[in-house]
Amino acid sequence: MIKALGVLCVFSLIAAAQSSSNKPARDRLIPGAWSVRWQPMRLVNGSPVGFRVVAPVRLQSLSGDWFGRQVFFSANQSAAGWYGIAGVSLEARPGTYTLHLKGVTRAGKEVSWERQVAVHAGKYPRIAVKVATKFTEPNSEQVQQIKQASEVKAQVFRHVEPQREWSGRFVAPVTARVSDLFGTRRVFNGETKSVHEGLDYAVPSGTPVAAINAGTVILARPLYFEGNCVMLDHGQGLLSLYMHLSEFKVKEGQQVERGEILGLSGGTGRATGPHLHLAVRWQGIYVNPATLLKMSWR
């Protein structure tokens, strides 16, 4: 069960007339009601989201739609509820967004429901970075290398595994100080080139890098900007990426457990020095790994 999930949202569907009003019932479940909880408590742009749903009837399946992307839910065998992971894009504006839910009962009947969820504006810093000009002004050969790397990533990102492989808490890939935060606007050589879509850990070259949760290795090869890169598919549309490695310890197609060593840290690709860049991607958008690592699951 997800603990410390933020606001408990319970809406009565006892009668058709009541279902349209969606009036909240606080701190208790009403028979015949939907219950939706989420974490973190305050959602901002760039945040991962953990949803827990309890339906008014027993379901054999449940799916959701959030920001036009499918949310894959799995049932918890030890407690009532369906659990799914999702995210909010960095580009999302503050406002109220709808989580659409659709389930199939044990009797084969389709049921659906909607819940409005507020998203707030996150606060992200800006920093200046000096890198080699080949990463800001690539020549024709380097442009071709960038194109090839982009094609490889696009092919890998097209695959979405709905089945959940991750389980329990997500753990940090290394024990080290975070040297750069998610969402930082990075000014390379005086020109804004990108938004930092991950966490940087200040580790020396050769530091073992561990999987943040169970998953399947879908990529383990060098890329232009990312350097030596490992990508894990955790299921439910969730990926984790480990960049700038000096050495690989896994192969593509390999299944790994939480804490298993994927490679050694380094400074390959677009890096100002040895460090580990961890990124988390859900359904095509990058979300804050620091938030994911603080979320509680069971």
ROKE-604640 format. One record per residue (C-alpha): residue number from 1; residue in three letters; x, z, y. Coordinates in nm, 2 decimals. Each point is the difference from the previous one (the first is absolute). Layout:
REM ROKE-604640
NUM,ALA,X,Z,Y $
...
END
This chain:
REM ROKE-604640
1,MET,0.00,0.00,0.00 $
2,ILE,0.12,-0.07,0.35 $
3,LYS,0.06,0.32,0.19 $
4,ALA,-0.01,0.05,0.37 $
5,LEU,-0.19,-0.32,0.06 $
6,GLY,-0.12,0.03,0.35 $
7,VAL,-0.36,-0.01,0.10 $
8,LEU,-0.26,0.04,-0.29 $
9,CYS,-0.26,-0.26,0.06 $
10,VAL,-0.33,0.04,-0.20 $
11,PHE,-0.30,-0.22,0.05 $
12,SER,-0.34,0.05,-0.16 $
13,LEU,-0.16,-0.29,-0.18 $
14,ILE,-0.29,0.21,-0.15 $
15,ALA,-0.26,-0.24,0.14 $
16,ALA,0.02,-0.35,0.14 $
17,ALA,-0.12,0.12,0.34 $
18,GLN,0.28,0.26,0.01 $
19,SER,0.27,-0.24,-0.12 $
20,SER,-0.02,-0.21,0.31 $
21,SER,0.06,0.30,0.23 $
22,ASN,0.34,0.10,-0.17 $
23,LYS,-0.03,0.36,0.14 $
24,PRO,0.31,0.21,-0.10 $
25,ALA,-0.03,0.31,-0.22 $
26,ARG,0.29,0.23,0.06 $
27,ASP,0.20,0.20,-0.26 $
28,ARG,-0.24,-0.06,-0.29 $
29,LEU,-0.11,-0.28,-0.23 $
30,ILE,-0.37,-0.09,0.00 $
31,PRO,-0.14,-0.12,-0.34 $
32,GLY,-0.04,-0.37,0.02 $
33,ALA,0.26,-0.04,0.27 $
34,TRP,0.32,-0.20,0.06 $
35,SER,0.31,0.19,0.09 $
36,VAL,0.31,-0.16,0.16 $
37,ARG,0.32,0.18,0.09 $
38,TRP,0.32,-0.15,0.13 $
39,GLN,0.35,0.10,0.09 $
40,PRO,0.18,0.03,0.23 $
41,MET,-0.26,0.18,0.22 $
42,ARG,0.07,-0.20,0.31 $
43,LEU,0.05,-0.37,-0.07 $
44,VAL,0.21,-0.21,0.23 $
45,ASN,0.12,-0.36,0.00 $
46,GLY,0.28,-0.04,-0.26 $
47,SER,-0.13,0.28,-0.22 $
48,PRO,-0.05,-0.01,-0.38 $
49,VAL,-0.34,0.14,-0.11 $
50,GLY,-0.11,0.19,-0.31 $
51,PHE,-0.37,-0.02,-0.07 $
52,ARG,-0.20,0.22,-0.24 $
53,VAL,-0.36,-0.10,-0.07 $
54,VAL,-0.27,0.18,-0.20 $
55,ALA,-0.31,-0.21,-0.06 $
56,PRO,-0.36,0.14,-0.05 $
57,VAL,-0.01,-0.15,-0.35 $
58,ARG,0.26,-0.05,-0.27 $
59,LEU,0.19,-0.33,0.04 $
60,GLN,0.19,-0.22,-0.23 $
61,SER,0.19,-0.17,0.28 $
62,LEU,0.04,0.02,0.38 $
63,SER,0.17,-0.23,0.25 $
64,GLY,0.03,0.01,0.38 $
65,ASP,0.06,-0.22,0.30 $
66,TRP,0.21,0.13,0.29 $
67,PHE,0.12,-0.22,0.29 $
68,GLY,-0.10,-0.30,-0.21 $
69,ARG,0.23,0.10,-0.29 $
70,GLN,-0.11,0.12,-0.34 $
71,VAL,0.05,0.37,-0.09 $
72,PHE,0.05,0.06,-0.37 $
73,PHE,-0.14,0.33,-0.13 $
74,SER,0.08,0.18,-0.32 $
75,ALA,-0.20,0.29,-0.15 $
76,ASN,0.16,0.34,-0.04 $
77,GLN,-0.04,0.12,-0.36 $
78,SER,0.05,0.37,0.07 $
79,ALA,-0.24,0.02,0.30 $
80,ALA,-0.29,-0.18,0.16 $
81,GLY,0.09,-0.27,0.24 $
82,TRP,0.15,-0.34,0.05 $
83,TYR,0.34,-0.04,0.17 $
84,GLY,0.14,-0.30,0.19 $
85,ILE,0.29,-0.06,0.23 $
86,ALA,-0.02,-0.22,0.31 $
87,GLY,0.16,-0.04,0.35 $
88,VAL,-0.05,-0.08,0.37 $
89,SER,0.20,-0.27,0.16 $
90,LEU,0.24,0.07,0.28 $
91,GLU,-0.19,-0.26,0.20 $
92,ALA,-0.34,0.17,-0.05 $
93,ARG,-0.15,0.11,0.33 $
94,PRO,-0.16,0.35,0.04 $
95,GLY,-0.36,0.00,-0.10 $
96,THR,-0.25,0.06,-0.28 $
97,TYR,0.03,-0.21,-0.32 $
98,THR,-0.22,-0.03,-0.30 $
99,LEU,0.09,0.09,-0.36 $
100,HIS,-0.24,-0.21,-0.22 $
101,LEU,-0.05,0.14,-0.35 $
102,LYS,-0.15,-0.18,-0.30 $
103,GLY,-0.05,0.15,-0.34 $
104,VAL,-0.15,-0.08,-0.34 $
105,THR,-0.19,0.29,-0.17 $
106,ARG,0.03,0.08,-0.37 $
107,ALA,-0.33,-0.18,-0.04 $
108,GLY,0.13,-0.32,0.16 $
109,LYS,-0.17,0.04,0.33 $
110,GLU,0.18,-0.09,0.32 $
111,VAL,0.01,0.26,0.28 $
112,SER,0.16,-0.02,0.35 $
113,TRP,0.07,0.21,0.30 $
114,GLU,0.19,-0.01,0.33 $
115,ARG,0.20,0.27,0.19 $
116,GLN,0.13,-0.02,0.36 $
117,VAL,0.36,0.12,0.04 $
118,ALA,0.18,0.06,0.33 $
119,VAL,0.35,-0.14,0.06 $
120,HIS,0.21,0.13,0.29 $
121,ALA,0.31,-0.13,0.18 $
122,GLY,0.34,0.10,-0.15 $
123,LYS,0.30,0.07,0.23 $
124,TYR,0.32,-0.19,-0.10 $
125,PRO,0.34,-0.02,0.17 $
126,ARG,0.22,-0.28,0.12 $
127,ILE,0.38,-0.03,-0.06 $
128,ALA,0.28,-0.25,0.07 $
129,VAL,0.21,-0.13,-0.29 $
130,LYS,0.32,-0.20,-0.02 $
131,VAL,0.03,-0.24,-0.29 $
132,ALA,0.20,-0.31,-0.09 $
133,THR,-0.13,-0.31,0.18 $
134,LYS,-0.07,-0.18,-0.34 $
135,PHE,-0.30,0.23,-0.02 $
136,THR,-0.13,-0.08,0.35 $
137,GLU,0.13,-0.35,0.05 $
138,PRO,0.04,-0.15,-0.35 $
139,ASN,0.15,-0.34,-0.05 $
140,SER,-0.17,-0.28,-0.20 $
141,GLU,0.15,0.11,-0.33 $
142,GLN,-0.11,0.36,0.06 $
143,VAL,-0.35,-0.12,0.11 $
144,GLN,-0.02,-0.17,-0.34 $
145,GLN,0.10,0.33,-0.17 $
146,ILE,-0.27,0.19,0.20 $
147,LYS,-0.26,-0.26,-0.11 $
148,GLN,0.09,0.03,-0.36 $
149,ALA,-0.01,0.38,0.01 $
150,SER,-0.34,-0.02,0.18 $
151,GLU,-0.13,-0.22,-0.28 $
152,VAL,0.11,0.24,-0.27 $
153,LYS,-0.17,0.29,0.18 $
154,ALA,-0.32,-0.20,0.05 $
155,GLN,-0.02,-0.07,-0.37 $
156,VAL,0.06,0.36,-0.09 $
157,PHE,-0.25,0.13,0.25 $
158,ARG,-0.28,-0.23,-0.13 $
159,HIS,-0.03,0.20,-0.31 $
160,VAL,-0.23,0.30,0.02 $
161,GLU,-0.03,0.23,-0.30 $
162,PRO,-0.34,0.19,0.02 $
163,GLN,0.09,0.25,-0.28 $
164,ARG,0.15,0.32,0.12 $
165,GLU,0.36,0.08,-0.12 $
166,TRP,0.09,0.28,0.24 $
167,SER,-0.09,0.35,-0.07 $
168,GLY,0.03,0.33,0.19 $
169,ARG,0.21,0.05,0.31 $
170,PHE,0.23,-0.26,0.15 $
171,VAL,0.36,0.13,0.04 $
172,ALA,0.28,-0.09,0.23 $
173,PRO,0.24,-0.25,-0.14 $
174,VAL,0.31,0.20,0.12 $
175,THR,0.06,0.34,0.14 $
176,ALA,0.13,-0.08,0.35 $
177,ARG,-0.08,0.01,0.37 $
178,VAL,-0.24,-0.27,0.13 $
179,SER,0.20,-0.20,0.26 $
180,ASP,-0.28,-0.24,0.11 $
181,LEU,-0.37,0.03,-0.01 $
182,PHE,-0.28,-0.23,-0.10 $
183,GLY,-0.16,-0.19,0.29 $
184,THR,0.31,-0.01,0.22 $
185,ARG,0.02,-0.31,0.22 $
186,ARG,0.35,-0.13,-0.06 $
187,VAL,0.18,-0.19,0.28 $
188,PHE,0.28,-0.20,-0.16 $
189,ASN,0.28,-0.09,0.24 $
190,GLY,-0.23,0.04,0.30 $
191,GLU,-0.31,-0.18,-0.14 $
192,THR,-0.30,0.14,-0.18 $
193,LYS,0.01,-0.15,-0.35 $
194,SER,-0.20,0.22,-0.22 $
195,VAL,-0.19,0.32,-0.07 $
196,HIS,0.17,0.23,-0.25 $
197,GLU,-0.23,0.00,-0.30 $
198,GLY,0.16,0.27,-0.20 $
199,LEU,0.22,0.31,-0.01 $
200,ASP,0.38,0.00,0.03 $
201,TYR,0.19,0.27,-0.19 $
202,ALA,0.35,0.08,0.12 $
203,VAL,0.19,-0.01,-0.34 $
204,PRO,0.35,-0.13,-0.07 $
205,SER,0.06,-0.30,-0.22 $
206,GLY,-0.04,0.07,-0.37 $
207,THR,-0.27,0.26,0.03 $
208,PRO,-0.25,-0.02,-0.30 $
209,VAL,-0.35,-0.12,0.11 $
210,ALA,-0.30,0.11,-0.19 $
211,ALA,-0.35,-0.14,-0.05 $
212,ILE,-0.26,0.18,0.22 $
213,ASN,-0.25,-0.03,-0.29 $
214,ALA,-0.06,-0.18,-0.33 $
215,GLY,-0.03,-0.38,0.02 $
216,THR,0.13,-0.33,-0.12 $
217,VAL,0.31,-0.18,0.15 $
218,ILE,-0.13,-0.32,0.14 $
219,LEU,0.31,-0.10,0.19 $
220,ALA,0.37,0.10,-0.03 $
221,ARG,0.22,-0.26,0.19 $
222,PRO,0.18,-0.06,0.33 $
223,LEU,-0.21,-0.12,0.30 $
224,TYR,0.13,-0.10,0.34 $
225,PHE,-0.12,0.28,0.23 $
226,GLU,-0.07,0.26,-0.27 $
227,GLY,0.33,-0.04,-0.18 $
228,ASN,-0.01,0.11,-0.36 $
229,CYS,-0.37,0.10,-0.04 $
230,VAL,-0.21,0.16,-0.27 $
231,MET,-0.38,-0.02,0.01 $
232,LEU,-0.23,0.21,-0.21 $
233,ASP,-0.37,-0.07,-0.07 $
234,HIS,-0.18,0.34,-0.03 $
235,GLY,-0.34,-0.16,-0.06 $
236,GLN,-0.32,0.00,0.21 $
237,GLY,0.18,-0.24,0.24 $
238,LEU,0.28,0.25,0.09 $
239,LEU,0.36,-0.11,0.01 $
240,SER,0.32,0.19,0.09 $
241,LEU,0.32,-0.18,0.12 $
242,TYR,0.36,0.13,-0.01 $
243,MET,0.24,-0.20,0.22 $
244,HIS,0.37,-0.05,0.08 $
245,LEU,0.11,0.12,-0.34 $
246,SER,0.36,-0.04,-0.12 $
247,GLU,-0.09,-0.02,-0.37 $
248,PHE,-0.30,-0.05,-0.22 $
249,LYS,-0.08,0.23,-0.29 $
250,VAL,-0.32,-0.16,-0.11 $
251,LYS,-0.12,-0.35,-0.09 $
252,GLU,-0.32,-0.19,0.09 $
253,GLY,-0.29,0.07,-0.24 $
254,GLN,0.13,0.35,-0.08 $
255,GLN,-0.24,0.29,0.01 $
256,VAL,0.14,0.32,0.16 $
257,GLU,-0.11,0.36,0.05 $
258,ARG,-0.01,0.21,0.31 $
259,GLY,0.36,0.11,0.08 $
260,GLU,0.17,-0.27,-0.21 $
261,ILE,0.31,-0.15,0.16 $
262,LEU,-0.06,-0.36,0.13 $
263,GLY,0.34,-0.06,0.16 $
264,LEU,0.27,0.12,0.23 $
265,SER,-0.03,0.01,0.38 $
266,GLY,0.22,-0.23,0.22 $
267,GLY,0.00,-0.21,0.31 $
268,THR,-0.08,-0.35,-0.12 $
269,GLY,-0.23,-0.23,0.21 $
270,ARG,-0.09,0.07,0.36 $
271,ALA,0.14,0.35,0.02 $
272,THR,0.23,0.17,0.26 $
273,GLY,0.15,0.21,-0.28 $
274,PRO,-0.07,0.16,-0.33 $
275,HIS,-0.34,0.15,-0.03 $
276,LEU,-0.32,-0.03,-0.20 $
277,HIS,-0.31,-0.17,0.14 $
278,LEU,-0.32,0.10,-0.18 $
279,ALA,-0.32,-0.20,0.06 $
280,VAL,-0.35,0.04,-0.14 $
281,ARG,-0.24,-0.30,0.00 $
282,TRP,-0.37,0.00,-0.08 $
283,GLN,-0.20,-0.32,-0.03 $
284,GLY,0.23,-0.19,0.23 $
285,ILE,0.05,0.27,0.27 $
286,TYR,0.28,0.25,0.04 $
287,VAL,-0.09,0.37,0.03 $
288,ASN,0.20,0.31,0.09 $
289,PRO,0.19,0.13,-0.31 $
290,ALA,0.05,0.34,0.17 $
291,THR,-0.38,0.05,0.00 $
292,LEU,-0.03,-0.11,-0.37 $
293,LEU,0.27,0.25,-0.10 $
294,LYS,-0.20,0.29,0.16 $
295,MET,-0.33,-0.09,-0.18 $
296,SER,-0.11,0.23,-0.28 $
297,TRP,-0.14,-0.14,-0.33 $
298,ARG,-0.09,0.13,-0.34 $
END
